[in-house]
Amino acid sequence: MKAFHATIEGEVQGVGFRYSAMREANERGIVGWVRNTADDAVEVWAEGGEAELAAFRTWLETGPLYARVDRVALSREQPTGKFSSFSIAF
């Protein structure tokens, strides 16, 4: 089990990014959360297998159809093991 924390900047709010990220994470068996930030970015905490997280990170670099991703700042973290699903945090 691995984990990362990411902040995604660009045109990422109001384009279905959080819901699409949740769908992508759930399809890969990744747990954690996604949320909007006050500075118009999207923040993600993800835990899962190495290959699944790599595929999810690749998806985050593009996002859903109407998103424009300018930057993904990602840090590798220690998994907490406290999540049982991937959800949208508010």
N, C-alpha and C positions, 0 to 999 in steps of 0.2 A: 504494500500500500504506500502510495506517494501522495503528495499534496502540493498545491500552488495557490497563491493569491495573485490576482491580476486586476489591473485597472485598464479599461479600454476607453480610449479617447477618440473623438470624431463626432460624426452625426450618428449617435447611438441611442438617443432617447427619443421616444415617440415614433419608433420604426419597428416595434415588436421585438427588439433585441432580447429583453429578459425572457419573454415567453419562448422564443426560438432557442435561446441558450438552455433553458430548462428542458425543452424537448430533446435537444442534442445530447445533453448530459444524461438524461434518463435512458436514451437509446444505447448509451455506452456503459451504463451501470455506474456512473459517477455520482457521488453524493456531495452535498454542500449547499451553496446558495448563490444567488445573483441579486443585485439591487442597483438602483439608480443612486448617484451621488449628487450632492448639492451643486457641484461644479459641472454638471451636464455630462459626466462620464458614467460608465457602468463598472461596477466592482464585482468580482467573482472570487469565491472560495471553493476549490474543487479538490476532492479526494477520490482516488481510485488507482487502478493499475497503471503502470508506466505507459504502455501502448495506448490505452484509452485516453489518458491525460494528454499525450502527445497529439492524438487526433483531435481532441477537444480544443487544444491550444491552436492548432491549425485552423479550425473552424472560427475561433474567436478573432483571428487576424482578418477575416472577411466579414463575418456576421451574416445576418439575414439579407434578403434581396435589397431592401431600401436603405440599409445602413451604409455609412462610409467610415471605415476604421482608419484613423490616422496613426495611432500608436497603441501598442499593447505593452504595458510595463508589468513584468511578471517576476515574482520571487518564489523560489522553492521553499516550502515550509514543511514542518513535521505534521503528519496527519494527527488529528485529534481523536478520530474514531467515534465521535459523538453523533454523527449524522447517519440517518437510515434512509434518506432520500435526498433529492435535489429540489430545492424550492425557491420561490421568489420571496426575498426578504423586503420588508417595508420599513 
